[in-house]
């Protein structure tokens, strides 16, 4: 029976080649999109699940409100981990990570260093908490001794080639020597943090015991069956027992007074497997994903697949008149309805299987480009892994049943006497369900078009917004600290080059870079209402000028004023929180060391206009600039039209001064855009899938228009004989479809408005959703539908009426 079904199904598909092509090609695109998004979604959901103890690992997060700032950190105080393990038996182990950014690394004796990112200090308990298999070395002792480092296999090959790195010394930052104590396998790519170098925490130059400073990523491994939600209540005890006394020592105030002043501090636990998609804290170890995008892309995949299935259902039911007599004859010959349903379902599943074969080919071709768009490294091999294969097998069966169920039941319900007399009516106007499905198709397409327009408008707004400093034409040279005292010489040499306007050396830039938060108070005050928690950046005399910041009060730093070593420039947000009406000349102070109770006093010499130094998702916070010799990077404002030549000249100056260190640079525009790389990817992916969704919908519309034109051939011939113009016939055939498209626009607009309003809520600075965005989406949808339908309408309208009437 099944063999017979397959033979008949194959003959039917070959006989109707045009509609078969539209069905298979439309389904193939839908399935390919679904598989690509499935790979993306499953990859996002797999983060950190490689850890065998993942279900028992949590990270301590901190939420602090103080000095006008509402801060949400992925870091917590350095004593948090040891204290939780000491005081609470539910804690099996802890590990702290302290990321120190980019360092220069080389083997001892090598002349040239390599620039390595994400150098991380870690406790010796690292391998007790995380599943990081070692190729060589003892996990219990790897980081237990000072001056030891664990490196990845890739780092070992990069620095040692085929030699055994165990026990070999390596030089970090040109002055710190560490011995390789273990080699670990490369960390999986689906980890919320990655590092090629873990250094012993013993060597971290940090003032330990700071309960009021949050600088460490603290992970807790709980014992099995621990009620983590109940355990979280213990943080209130931690605050009163440890943070309260240190706050009293520093500020002379109790935690009750701290809270009465409108401040707060709290800690909570996030599961390890939730960090990548659910944590929106500041100071993450690496950029996270967003569960919102997983939901969006999952919905897009479902929409596109439904559009493809709707095409199948529409075309199958529209062609029902062609198969009505076949159904009648089969029933007269004794076929039961169940057999007919089986026949039509077999055709549906066969069509889907053929579409799946084509879809896999499309995925194989498109995957490299999709990886580039999504920032992933996924492989077609993943589709046949045990994790994906059940989905891959189930997908064509489910889609075949879904797409073929209605046509099968619809076609098998024809009564033999009625159809053999030619009385089956399947006209377009009476096909209410088919019209509803067309509306649904274009409704989803319009939602995608509106979403794409708004995403791109927001990205354009971010890229063109006045952020308070001039980020264009600024070239940043990294790793200037490697030059030591010659950093200033390098700056002066570059300033002599034609096309270089000004230059500054600082480790702090208004792009993703270092940050340093401190609490400041007006002189003579510890009133918590008069305090401000703000970033404190060390800069040089030319920083404000080079970055094009605007002073609204006072003056810039100047070598002519020796007192500027204790001067400070605030932004407008800091002045507002401190409550100064005339800030110039006022003095503020900060604690340098909580335990030693030392403090430093600054005199306000200037106020700089607010500028964005973090993502536009956040409001501008308080910030201060002080003179300091921090030499993380050199920034140069350039005016040259031949930038490649200028970069080569700067590199030559670099190599003259420090030939053994690698030269690395980027433009500030690129660094700024990096903060919004996720949104740019989402916009590009949304545009791609919106275009594909419209293409699939148009394939169905094209097929329906062709069928309707064929059904009305006689009517068109009669109208032309009676004097109807080509234009009136085109309008007649197009208006029914355009009505459906207009209905879909009306339904889609409020849905798109609500969905995109929710997305924009993540940004503190955002565009307004305007009426023209929906109008443009509607015009595009109508234009695309009209072009699709008009082809068939014009073809039918131009047909010779003699031929059409004779054929009937």
N, C-alpha and C positions, 0 to 999 in steps of 0.2 A: 504493500500500500504506500509506504513512504517513498519507495523508488518511483512509483507511478506519479505521486505528488511532485517529486523533484523534476521528473521529465516534463510534465505539463507546465510547471512553473518556469522552467528554463525556456521552453518554446514560447510561452506567453511573453517573457521578458525580451526575447529576441525579436518577436513580432512587433512589439511596440518600442522600438529603439529610442525614439525621441524622448518619450516620457520615462523610459527606463534610465536613460542618461541623466535626465534632470533629477530623478529620484536618487539614483546612486551617487551622483556628484554632490547633491545637496546634503544627503545623509553623511557622506564621507567627510565633507568639510565640518559638519556639526560634530561628528565623532572625533575628528582630529583635534578640534578646539577643545572638546571635552577631555580628551586624553592629555593634551598639553597642560591644561589647567589642573587636571587631576595630579599630574606629576608635580606641579608647583605646590598645590595645597598639601599633598602628602609629605613633600619635602619640608614645608614649613611646620607641619604638625609633628615631624620626627625629631625636632631639635632637642638635644640633650638626653634622648631616650636610650642612647648607647650605654649610659652609665647603669651598671647592674643594680646600684642602690638608689636609682633616680627617685623612686617613690618615697624615700626617707630623707632626701636632701632638700633643704630650704635655705633661702638667703634672707638675711636681716635687712629690711628696708627702713628708712627713716623719713619721717614727715615733721618738719620744723617750721614754726612761724615765729619770726623774731625780726625786729628792726624794720618793719615794713615789707618784709619778704616772706612769701609763702613757698617754702622749699621742699622738694620731694626728691630724696637722694637714694641711689642704689648702694650707697656706702653707709657705714656706721662707725662708732668709736673703736679704736684698736683693742681696748680691753674687753669688748663685748664677747668675743668667742671664748677666751680663757675663763671669763667669769661665768658664763652660762654652763660650761663644762664642770667647773668647780662647784657651783651652787646647786645644780639640778641633775639628779641621776638619770633623767630621761635622755640627756644628751650623751650620745656615744662618742662623738668626736666633732671637731671643728677644724676649719682651715681658713686662713686669711690670705687674700691676694691684694697686692699693692702694685698697680701698674705704673711704671715709670717712663712710659713713652718710647721714644726712639733714641738709641745709643749707637755709637760706633764700636764695632766688634772685630777682633782679629785673633789669630793664633799668636802666641808669643814668638817673637822673632820674625814675623811677617812684616813687610814694609808698609802694606796698605790695609786699611780697615774697610769693612763693609758696613753699610747703613742697615741696621736691623730694627724692625718695628716691634712694638708691644713687648718690651722687656718687662718681665713680671717677677716681683719678689713673692715667695710663697713659703708657708710654714712647712715643716717636715712631715706634717700629716696630710699633705696634698694627695698622696696615693692611697691613703686610708679612706678618703671621702670620694674622690673621683676615680673612674675607671680609665686609667692611662697606662696601658701595658708598656713594660720596659723591654727593650731589646737586650740591654746589658745593664748591670748595676743592681743594687739592693734597694728596693723601695723604702725599707725601714730606715736606711742610713743615707739615702741619696742627698737629702737636704738637711740632715741633722747636724752637720758640722759647718763651721763658718767657711766662707770662701769656696763654696761648692756650687756647681751649676748643673742642671739637667737640660740636655739639648735634644731636639727632635732629630729623626733620621735625616730629614731634608737639610737641616742646619749642619749636621755632621758631614754630609756629603759636600755641602757648599764650602765648608772651612777645612775639612781634612781629606776630602777625596776618598780614596779607598783605604786610607790608614785608620787604625784603631784609635778613636779619640779618648778612650778611657784613661783617666789620670793626667791628660794633657792640660796644660795651662792655657787660658784664653784671657785676653785683655779687653776690658769693657770701659768705654768712655775715656780711653787713653791712659787711665791711671789706676784701674781696679783690676786685680788679677784673680781669677776664679779657676778652680780645677774641675774638669769634667768628671762628675761622679756617677752619671748614668746617661743612657741614651734611650729615649722613649719613641714609640711609634708616633707618626704625625697625628695630631689631634683631628678627629673627624670634622668635616666641613659643616655638618649640622650641629655645631656647638655654639652656645651664645657668647663664648669667648675662645680665642685661640692664641697660642703663644709657642714660639720655637725655643724660648729660653726661660727657664725658671731658676731664679737665684735664691740662695738661702736667705730667709727672712732675718736671720741674725745680722746680716750685713746691711740691712736697710737703715740708712741714716735718718732716723725718725725719733722725735721726742715722745717716747712711749708713755702710756698712762693717761692720755688726754681724753677724758670722757666728753669734753665739750667740743672736740674736733671730730669730724666725720670724714675719714680718708681711706678706709679699708673695706673691701668687699668681703663680708663675713658669711661663710656657709656653715650650716649646722647639719650634722648627720644624727638623726634621732634613732633611738632604739626601736625595734619592731613594736607595732601596736600602740605607739604613743599617740595620745589625743592632742594633736598639734594645735587645734583651735583652743582647747582649754589651756595648753601651755602658754599661749600668747599672752594670757592675762598676767603672766609673771613679769612682763616688761614694765608694768606699773611699779612693781617692787624694785626692779633694777633702777628705775628713774629716781625713786625716793632714796634708795640706799647708797647709790654711787654718784649719780649726776647731781642730785641736790646738794650734797656737801661741797662738790667742786664749784657749783654755781655760787654757793655762799662764800667760798674762798675767793672767787674771782670778782663777783659783783656785790657781795655783801647782802644778798637777798635770798629768801627762801623760795622753794618751788611754788608755794601758794601765792607769794607776791609776784613771782614770774608770770603765773597764769592770770592773776588779776589785772596785770598790765596789758592783757590781750595777747600774750604769747602762748606758745604751746610746743611740746616736744612729744613725739610718740614713735614707737617702733612696731613693726609687724613683719610677718613671715610670708614669703611667696614661694610656692613650690618650684623646684628647679626647672621642671618641664613647662612651667607657665612663663618663665622669664622672657623668652624670645618674643612671644606674641602678646603678652598681657602687661608687661612692665613698661611704664612710661616715665620712669624716674630719670633724674639727671645723673650724670657721671656713670654711665654704663661702660662696661669693658669694651663693648663694640656696638655699632648701631643695631638696634633690634628690628624685628618685623612688626607687624600690626595685625591683630586678629580681625580688625575691620576689613582689611584687604583680602583676607582669606574668605570672609563671608561674601564680599563683593564678587570676587572671582568665582567662587562656588556658584553664586546666583547667576553670573554671566554664563558659566558653563551649562547650567541647567536651562537657561533661557535659549541659548543657541541650539541645544539639543532638542528642546521643545519646538522651536521654529522649524527645524529640519523634519521632526516627526509630523508636525502640522502640514508641511508641504506634502508629505507622503499621503496623509489622510485625505487632504483636499483633492489631490490629483487622482487618487484611487476612487473616491466617491464620484468625482466629476466624470470619470471615464466609465461610470457604471452603466450608462446607456449602451455603450459598445459591448458590454458583457452581459446585458440583461437576457438576450436570447440564449446565450450559452448557459446561463443559470436555468432558464426555463426548460431547455432541452435536457439538461442533466437531471432535473427533477422529474421530468416526464419519463426518463429512462430508468428511474428508480433511485437516484442519489438522494440520501438523506441530508438534512441541513447540517448535521455534525460533520459529514464528509466534505461538504462544500466549505464549511468554516475551516476545516483542516487544510483543504487545498489553498484557500486564500491566505491562511496564516503561514503556510509553507512558502508561498511566493514572497510574503513580507519578510520572513526570516532570511530567505535566500538573498533577497535584495540587500538586507542589512549586512549579511556576511560578506557579500561582494563589496559593499560600501566600507566595511571594516578593513578589508584587505587594502583597499585604496587609501583609507585613512591612515593606516600604519605607515604606508609609503610616504604620505604627506608629512606625518610626524617626523619620520627619519630625515626628510629634507629640511623641514622647518625648525627642528630642535636646536641646531647651533645658533640660528638667529634669535630664537626665543630665549635661549640661555643668556645671550648678550643683553636682550631687553630686560630680563628678569634678574640679572645679576646672579645667575645660578650656574651649576656645572652638572646638569642632569644628563643621563645617558639613555638611549633607546633600550639598552639591555635591562634597565630597571623595570620595563613593562612585563618582562617574562620572569621576574624574580618572584619568590613565593608570596611576597607582600602585595604585589600588584596583579599577578596572574589571575586570581579568582575574579577580580574586578574586570579584567580584560575579557575573560570568557563570558562573564555574566552580561556585560554591556550590550553586545549585539543581540543576545536573546531577549533581554528586557526591552531594548529599543524596538526590536522586531515585533514583539507582542504588543507593546504600547502603540506603535505606529499602525500595526495591521489589524488591531482588534475591532475598531469601529468599521473600517471598510469590509472586513470579513463578515461581521454580523449584519451590516447593511446590505451587502450584495446577496447574502444567503437568504435574506428575508423576502426576496421577490417571489410573487405568486406566478406559477408557470402560465396560467391562462392569460393573465394580464400582460405579461411581458411578450408572449408569443403573438398577441394581438397588437403589439406596438404601443401600448397605452402607458408605458412608464414615463413619468415626468420628473426629469432631473434638472430642470431649468435653474439658472443661476439665482433668479429672484426667489425661488422657493427654498433654496438651500440655506436655511437660517443658521444651522450649525457651521456650515462652511464659511459663511460671512463672519460669524463670531470668531472663528479661528484666524481668519485674515486680520481682523481687528486686533486680536491678541498678538499676532506676529509683529505688526507694525507698532503696536503700543510698546512692546519691549525694545524694538529698534529705536523708537523716539526717545525712550528713557536712556538708552546707551548714548545716543547722539547728544542729548542735553548734558549728561554726565561728563562726556568727553569735552564739550565746550567749556563747562565750568572748571574742570580740572586744569585745562590749558590756560584759561583766564587767570586762575589763581597762581599758577606757576609763572606766568608772564608778569603778574602783579608783583610777585616776590622778586623776580629778577630785575625789574625796572623801578621798584620803589626806592625812594630816597631814604637810605638807611642811616644817614647822619655822618657818613664818611665817604670818601671817594675811593672805591675799590677797583676802579678800572685803571689800567696802566701802572699797576703796582706789582713788581716782581719780588718774590720772597726767596732768599737763599737759606736753605736749612743747615743745621748743624754747625753754626758759626762758633759755638762754644769750643769746638775742637781746636780752634786757633789760639785759645787762651788769650794772652795779653795782646796778641797781634790782630784780634778782631777789629779793633778801632783802626789799625793800619789798613786792613782790607777795606773797610768802609770808606776811608779817605781816598784810597787808590781808585775805587769804583766811582766815587763822586767826580773824579777828574775826567772820566770818560764822556765824550760827546753824547748827548741824549739822556743823561742821568740828571734829574732835576734836584732830588734830595734823597737822603737815606737815613735810616734809623735801625738801631739794634735793640731787640727786646724779645723775651720769651713769650710775650702775651700779645695775641692778635685777635681782632674781632671776627674770627673764623674758628672752626673747631681747633682748639689748642688748650694749653694749660689754663687752670683757674686756681684762684687763691682767695677763699672767703674768710673775712675777719669781722669781728664786732668792734664798732667804733662808737665813742660817746663824746658829747660836748665836754670841754675841759671843766673839771671839777664836778662832774655829774656821773652818777651810776644809775640815774633814773631810767628804768627800762623803757619808759615811754619816749625818752630822748635818745635812745640808742638806734643804731642802724647796722644791719648785717650786709656787708657789701663786698664785692670783689675788689681786690687790691693788686694792681698791676705795676710791676717795676718796668720803667721805660727810660729813655734817654732824652736829651734836650731837643731832638729833632722829630720825636714821635708824632706829636699833634700835627705839625706842619706836613710831614710825609704822608700821613693818612688823610689829610684834608679835613680834619675835624674843625668845628667852629666854636670859638670861645665866645660865650655870651656875657661873661663878667671877668674882670681881672686880667691876668696875663699868663703867658706860657712860661715854662722853665727857661732859664737863661744863665749861661756861665758868668754873666756880669753880677749875678746875685749869689754870693757864697752861702747865704742862708737857705737857698733852695734845697739843700740836702735834707732839710726838715720841712720842706714845703709839700703841699698836696693839692691836686686838682680834682674836684668832684664833678660828677655829672648832675644834671638838673634833678634827677630822681633822688639822689642822695641828699641834696640840699632840701628838697621837699620833706623827706622823712625826718631829717634833723630839725626842721622847723626854723631855719635861718632865713630872715628877710634880707639881711645884708651880710652874706657869708664871708666876704673878703676880709682877711685879717683875723677871723675867728680861729680858735684852736680846738682840735679834737685829738683824742688819744685812743690807743688800742693796747691790749695786753699782748706782749711778745711771748711770754711763758707763763702758763697758768700756775704751775707749781712754784716757780720762783717769784711770782707776782711782780714781774718786771713789766713796764709799759713804755710806750714811745709816744711822744706828742708831736703833732704836725700843725702847721699854720696853713690855712686855706689861702692860696694865691690866685686861684682861678676857678671858673665854672665852665665846663664844656657842654655844648648842646647835646641832649640825649642822642645816642646812636645805638643801633642794634648790634650787640655783641654775642647774642645767642639766636636761636631759631625764632622766626616770626610766629611760632606757636605760643611763645611766651611774651608777656609784657616786659618792657625795659626795666631792669632792676637797678639798684644803686651800684655805683662803681667809682673807684678812685684811682688816680695815677700818682706814683711817687718816683723819684729818681732812684735808679738802681742799676747795677752792672750786670743784670740778667742778659745773657748773650745767646739765647736759644736760636734766634733767626735774625737775618738782616733783610730789611724791606727797602726797596728803592723805587721811587716814583720816576718813571721814564717817559720820554716824549719822542723817542726814536720811531721812525716808520719802518726801519729794518731791524725788527726785534731779534731774528735769528743771529744776525751779525753781532748785535749788542750782547746777547747771551753768551756767545763764543768769547767775546772780549772779557766779560765778567769771569767766565770759567778760566781763562788764561791768567787773570789776576789771582784767582783762587789757587791755581796750581803753582804759581810763583811763591806763594806764602806757605801753603801746606800741601805739597805734592802727594803726600801719603794718604790724604783723606778724600773720600768720594765727594764729588760735586753734585748737589741735588737742589732743584728749584721748582717752583710752580708760580703761577699768577694768582693773585688774590681773588680774582673773579671766579676761577676754577674752584678754589678752596671754599668760597662762599656757596657756590652752587652745589658742592658736595653735600651740604646739609639737607638739600632738598632732592637728592638723587632718587629717593624712594618715590616721591610724588611725580618726578619726571618719568620714572619707569611706569608707574601706574597710568599716567596720562597716555604714554605711547602704547602700552598694552591695551588700554581701554579703547583707544582709537582703532587699533588693529582689529580687535574683536567686534567693535561696533560695525566696522566696514564689512567684516565677514558675516555678521548677523544680517545686515541689510542685503548682502549678496544672496544669502540663502533665501531670505524672504522674497527677493525679486525673482529668483529661480522659480519659486512656487507661483508667484504672480504671473510670470511669463507663461508657465504651463497652463494656468487657469485661463489666461487671456486667449491663448491659442485654442483651447478647447471651446471656450464660449464663442469665439469667432467661427469655429467649425460648426457648432450647434446652430448658429444663426445665419448660416450661409444663404439659405433660401430667403430669409427675411431681408437680408442686405441686398440680394439681387432684386427683389420686388421693389424695395425703396429706391434703388438706383433707376429702375425702369420708370418709376413714377416721378423722377426728377430730383431725388435727394442728392445734395452735394457731398463731396468727399469729407469736408469738414464736419457736416452734421452727422455723418455716419461715425466718424472718429469720436465725436462727442457722445453719441449714443452708446458706443461700446465702452467708453472710458468712465462715464459718470458713475456707474455702479461701484467700480473699484475705488474711485476717488472719494465717494461718500464714506466708504469704510476707512480710508486713510484719515479723513478728517475726524471721524469718530475716535480713532485710535489716538490722535493728537490730543483731543479733549480729555481722554481718560489718562493718558501718560503724563500730562503736564503736572498735576498735583503730586503724583507719585514721584516724579523726578525732582520736584521742588523739595519735598520732604527729605528724600534720601540725600540730596546734595547739601541741604541745610545741616544735616547731622554730620556730614563729612567736614564741612567748613567750621563747625564748632571746635575742632581741634586746633584752630589757628586763632591767636589773639588779634592778628592783623589779617583781614580777609576782604575779599570783594563782596559787593552786594549782588544778589541774584536778581537780574533784571528781565523785563518782559521780552526784550529783543532776543534773548538766548532761546526762549521757547519758540518765538516766531521764526528764528533762523532754523531751528531743528525741524519745525513744521514745514517750512519751505523746502528744505532738503528732502524730507520724507515725501512730500507731494511731488517734487520734481523728479525724484528717483522712480516713484511709482508711475508717474505719467510717462516717463521715457520708456519704462518697461512695457506698459500696456500699449502705448502708442505704436510700437513696432508692429505688433500683431493687428492693431486696429487699422493702421494705414495699409497694411498688406491686404486685409479683408476688404477695405473700402475701395482699393484700386483694382480689385478682381473684376474680370469681365462678367457682367450679369448674365449674359447668355450661357456661359459655362456653368455658373453657379446654379441657374434654374434648370439647365439640362441635367446636371448631376443629381438634382433632387428628383 
